[in-house]
Amino acid sequence: MDLKKSEFLIGELAEICEISPITLRYYDKMKILKPDRICTETNYRYYSQEKIFFVLMIKYYKRIGFTLKEISILLNRTNLEQIQKYFTKKLEEIEGEIQKSYRKHAAVREWSHLINEGQDYLNNILPTSDVKIVNFPLRQVVASKVLINCNQERHDFDSILVNKQIVNTAEKYNLYCAGPVLLFYRDYKERIEGTFNELDIYVPIYDEITHSDSILDFGGFKAVSLVHIGTYADIHLSYLKLIHWCHENKILPLGSSIEKYLIDPWSTNDEQKYVTEIVLPISCK
């Protein structure tokens, strides 16, 4: 093809710029790239040499994220300040997308880490019988209170852990989870006896400046912990083991308890593969 011609048919321009004629017709319809003339007899579209330049500009602008509406203004090239304004705005949009993608990546990475840690306990790579003294970190969390209406609900951990309010709040405020699901019981004795009437569910998130009563800080205390493997129906046995260890070592639990879920109904439907870390806040005296 002679690229030195003064004008090109739509198919020729499409071939030169590696773009479909359908796309060029769409650009014409949207008034982004009009043909220089249309033959009245054949209705053929003819494009000038300059249109090659414009098509290549459109392709590149689309590639770096500009919309066709924005591109139509950028092609004007009559006002540098206006062009700079659009580039600054686009840069801010892309930076926001990068942050969002980073948080998605970090959320998936954290979940993968929890599953790997849980499997290490299931495969006896990490010991489940060891009681540990830990510093429970202070984290920003999204929170929800769960009220228990009947005995059946105390054992329905699928609906407790896959919590509607947590999921909907995260969606509403564009939050991404940064850690495991945590259940907070105000009295570990009620948890052991199965008589609790309410509990709080916390899920760590990345620090957000969001005005919501569902977002608060939790943690920042010393605690003892023990890992429980298997169904939640016999988790009280692991609680009793942890309480006995505290008494033997003259450590005073403060009364509340936290359950940290490494592998739970979010990840498996096999109760025998549940991995839960029981955490008891303790006195620092």
Secondary structure, 3 states (H helix, E strand, C coil): CCCCCCEEEHHHHHHHHCCCHHHHHHHHHCCCCCCCEECCCCCCEEEEHHHHHHHHHHHHHHHCCCCHHHHHHHCCCCCHHHHHHHHHHHHHHHHHHHHHHHHHHHHHHHHHHHHHHHHHHHCCCCCCCCCEEEEECCEEEEEEEEECCCHHHHCCHHHHHCCHHHHHHHHHCCCCECCCCEEEECCHHHHHHCCCCEEEEEEEECCCCCCCCCEEEECCEEEEEEEEECCHHHHHHHHHHHHHHHHHCCCCECCCEEEEEEECCCCCCCHHHCEEEEEEEECCC
